[in-house]
Amino acid sequence: MYELEKSNLQRCSKYVIHILRPSYVKGFMTTYLQPEVAERILSEESKSVTAAAQVFLDQVCLLDELGWYQALLDALEAEDYKGLCEALKGWDFQTLESTKEHRVLLDRIEPRFTKLIKPRDLLLHLGDCLRKRECEEILAVSYIIQPTLNTNSWTNSRRGELTDCLKRSDKQNWFKLLKSALFSCELTEALQLLEPDTEEEERGGGEKSRGGEKKMREYQRELAEPVFQGKNTVICAPTGCGKTVVALAICEQHLKVKGKGAKVVFMATKVDVFNQQYKLFQEHFQEKDPDIRIDGLCGNQGDQLSMKVVMENNDIIVLTPQILVNAMARGEVPSLSCFSLLILDECHNTTGKHPYNIIMTSYLDAKLSTEQNGQHLPQIVGLTASVGIGSFKNQSEAENNICQLCASLDSRIISTIHTNTDELQSYVHTPDKEFFLVQKRHIDPFIRIIHDIMAKIEGLAKTVYNIESLSSIENRDYGSQKYEQWIVDVQKKCRVLQLKDQEEESRVCRALYNYTEHLRKYNDALIINEDARTKDALEYLSSFIQQVKNAGHDKTERQLTAYFDGRVTRGQKENPKLDMLQYILEEQYRQNDETKSVLFVRTRALADALKSWMEESDSLKFLKPGVLIGRGRKSSQLTGSGMTLNSKKGVLDSFKSFDNQSKILIATSVADEGIDIPQCNLVLMYEYVGNVVKMVQVRGRGRAQGSKCILVSDKKDRIDKEKHNMEKEKIVERAIRNLQDTPTEMLRKVFQRGDKVCRDMVKMVPERPRTEGSYQLLCSKCKKHSCYTDDIRVLQDSHHIVLDPTLFSRARTEPHPKPKGFMGLVKTRKLFCHCGLDWGIVASYLTIQNLPVLKIESFVVKNCVTEQQRYYRKWRDVTFSMKTFELTDIADSWNPCESLSLRLSSLSPLSLSSLSQSPPFSPPLCRSLFMCVCVCVCVVVSLLWNKLFDMLFYKINSLQLILPD
């Protein structure tokens, strides 16, 4: 019980033990801890508060009594540990972490600082950052000192007590209040110790300043100058130079110039970056001008809050771009003219179907439209580290790509740093690039065994159907991305494969699905084995095989799992790439034990495998690796299932902490763009190569002075590609300079009007209306009937609910692992076909229970008239019409049918399968009649049971009448 809370407490123990004084929560201890344990903790506190807090935390993590965690939070709040309490509630310790450097500074200067302060005077000004109990104890020190001591002894004790309380404060503003108190008490020397002459570099790349306010450097002013003149601008500058500080200054100046008419939107492409930037905006303007109203929206918040209300009540809105796209689609934002300034972080993403491009397309359509009627469109500012988008071979092609990006952002100005380059170089350090080409394994028995198994599975598949006819992809080697593409192509064709015999079609499709799914997993294992250990690949396969067995596998799956059980052994061959990686890490940390590393890998499975490898290595386990991956829901048995926002925060906090709790971060592409990791001085790219933009972003994670960026690969062409990217980066720099020097060339290459003509032509093509008629949804794995589209209702334009209760007789349910609400629905159970394919969820809506909600990607749509089959990945792509959900669609008979559904879902898969299948000679009509008879029988049984219950109830009442009182 409370395992998550306990693990989180242990992970974040450093904050608790450096803040909490256990004696202040003595009531909690006496209630939940053994008396002798509580006494031991209090005794330890007289020697060391931190040691006592550690013992207290260790004992708390052993508790199993119901309600102890909430009681702990209540005790902390009662004793005014509000900062710590809030951090524990949300598992967000960024606020506490932000004061770490001040604690370190105070700890360093404590001996001298303690001699210079006057505790009694300072306490009059520090009430807001110290607890009342602490103030009383500091003043009470004078009464417990022996009178034989000299005059200053008790004063020094109070000074030390005051300093210790300040270092243990969980108030965000304690350092600011301390400096203000020193200034008010005219303790100038002590104040100077807190404000040394050496200038500290603030997070976000701004100059040292009070509170959260960020002040601009000269090169940052140079970047912002065209924007200050009111021009649409693309700001292109290196990572780590503080482009967010530039954005803050732009917002500040814009609000002053525009006054009440100003309405600013700052957009970040990822939720992680959104949280980081939103906090910076809040800190800056809280110090600069608290009257400026700021709000932030990301994720599903846009569905829960009205964008119109947020716009009306705030001056600056920080959000992810999809929020604005959705609000525009719903009509909550009628026009971009509602805003006066749009800032697009990582603006190089303004291409294709990215939300940035959708927003800017709307902007350009309004700008070029004759119906604009003089409405003023917002000023556009883009921020990026590189404009080297798209593919190009020479400078001319690079210029065309840059001009296309500028046209999409309606900008004719690219702002870069020319004048203040020396200042830029003093703050921004470009890592040195190194390459390590590693030899491949010469002999690997594991690869030979897996190849043999895959060849046998392919042979079995060919006995069922000629799979070579399903895909045109050739030259597919085992363990390659091309082989993965072949599997995807074959499975796509299998879904719509039609045979004359429906039972044969079902058997063939199900068998091919199983064969290709096993081939996919073996291919994944080969990819893992190539980059990690054979042990990791085996664990990946073992987890998959065990899942198949646990799901009640059929004859085909039993045959396939037997291949694994009989052939694959635990023998392994060392991986030269891991040996090289180990050598690099050992050398780096031998030279500098304060090194902070980010290791970029291609897949989530590999991230988890390398984490296990480090933790099991005697020479590397001290690194305490953390893993940072995306939130996407991909089927994997490893860390690849995705990370929540809170778990990401915990990993980043641990990596950024001053006590070196974690020295290395293993990350996928989620960390290559925007996430601020200022302490990193070693970037490792493990077979991780992309385009020019990705190269610049990844390299930019190494921000500390003297940092390195190292690519490790056993493929020469991959190293050559990265070297080619470095050359292309220089081409982009020359292209930018040429466009800046010849503005007429950029004007000549602007593509806005041509692009609008193309968009208008597309709009002129009439949208194909959705067809009426009856369609059948078949399981895309086994081709068994699920439901008819006539029974589907659409709720809130997104949820597709089946109002046929007999659906449950053709499916099985399991408790949902993460039951929660979204957009009015509450997920309660998972819905599966009897073949094991995930069909969707079972949810409740208002007071209506057990509504099946389907995902179209699990089905094939069959036209009941033409019998043509089609496959759709998204509901929005379907060509048939569906009715809107109405409460009146739920008949009074839904509850009896619901009872039937629950009874049927509790039956074994075998009995359900036999119930839902008709005899081989039965036509579809007979199968439907058979199901109707089953429903009627259950309803009759239910009615008879109710009648019997009524008779018994009447009999009992009759007996009660003749019984004495």
Sequence and secondary structure as in RCSB ss.txt:
>XXXX:A:sequence
MYELEKSNLQRCSKYVIHILRPSYVKGFMTTYLQPEVAERILSEESKSVTAAAQVFLDQVCLLDELGWYQALLDA
LEAEDYKGLCEALKGWDFQTLESTKEHRVLLDRIEPRFTKLIKPRDLLLHLGDCLRKRECEEILAVSYIIQPTLN
TNSWTNSRRGELTDCLKRSDKQNWFKLLKSALFSCELTEALQLLEPDTEEEERGGGEKSRGGEKKMREYQRELAE
PVFQGKNTVICAPTGCGKTVVALAICEQHLKVKGKGAKVVFMATKVDVFNQQYKLFQEHFQEKDPDIRIDGLCGN
QGDQLSMKVVMENNDIIVLTPQILVNAMARGEVPSLSCFSLLILDECHNTTGKHPYNIIMTSYLDAKLSTEQNGQ
HLPQIVGLTASVGIGSFKNQSEAENNICQLCASLDSRIISTIHTNTDELQSYVHTPDKEFFLVQKRHIDPFIRII
HDIMAKIEGLAKTVYNIESLSSIENRDYGSQKYEQWIVDVQKKCRVLQLKDQEEESRVCRALYNYTEHLRKYNDA
LIINEDARTKDALEYLSSFIQQVKNAGHDKTERQLTAYFDGRVTRGQKENPKLDMLQYILEEQYRQNDETKSVLF
VRTRALADALKSWMEESDSLKFLKPGVLIGRGRKSSQLTGSGMTLNSKKGVLDSFKSFDNQSKILIATSVADEGI
DIPQCNLVLMYEYVGNVVKMVQVRGRGRAQGSKCILVSDKKDRIDKEKHNMEKEKIVERAIRNLQDTPTEMLRKV
FQRGDKVCRDMVKMVPERPRTEGSYQLLCSKCKKHSCYTDDIRVLQDSHHIVLDPTLFSRARTEPHPKPKGFMGL
VKTRKLFCHCGLDWGIVASYLTIQNLPVLKIESFVVKNCVTEQQRYYRKWRDVTFSMKTFELTDIADSWNPCESL
SLRLSSLSPLSLSSLSQSPPFSPPLCRSLFMCVCVCVCVVVSLLWNKLFDMLFYKINSLQLILPD
>XXXX:A:secstr
  HHHHHHHHHTHHHHHTT  GGGGHHHHHHHS HHHHHHHHHHHTT HHHHHHHHHHHHTT  STTHHHHHHHH
HHHTT HHHHHHHHHT  HHHHHTHHHHHHHHHHHHHHHHH  HHHHHTT TTTS HHHHHHHHHGGGSS TTS 
TTHHHHHHHHHHHHHHHT   TTHHHHHHHHHHHTT HHHHHHHS SS    TTS B  STT  B  HHHHHHHH
HHHTT  EEEE  TTS HHHHHHHHHHHHHHHHGGG  EEEE SSHHHHHHHHHHHHHHHHHH TTS EEEE TT
HHHHS HHHHHHT SEEEE HHHHHHHHHHTSS  GGG SEEEEETGGG STT HHHHHHHHHHHHHH TT TT 
   EEEEEES    S  SSHHHHHHHHHHHHHHTT   EE  STTHHHHHHH    EEEEEE    S  HHHHHH
HHHHHHHHHHHHHHS GGGG    S  TTSHHHHHHHHHHHHHHHT   SSHHHHHHHHHHHHHHHHHHHHHHHH
HHHHHHS HHHHHHHHHHHHHHHHHT   HHHHHHHHHHHHH  S     HHHHHHHHHHHHHHHH TT  EEEE
 S HHHHHHHHHHHHT TTTGGG  EEE        SSGGG   HHHHHHHHHHHH TT S  EEEE GGGSSS 
  TT  EEEEES    HHHHHHHHTT  STT EEEEEES HHHHHHHHHHHHHHHHHHHHHHHHHH HHHHHHT 
 HHHHHHHHHHHHHS     B S EEEEETTT  EEEEGGGEEEETTTEEEE  GGGGGGEEEEE SS  EETTE
EEEEEEEETTS EEEEEEEETTEEEEEEE GGGEEEEETTT  EEE SSGGG  B  EE  GGGS TTHHHHHHH
HHHHHHS HHHHHHHH   TT  HHHHHHHHHHHHHHHHHHHHHHHHHHHHHHHHHHHHHHHS  
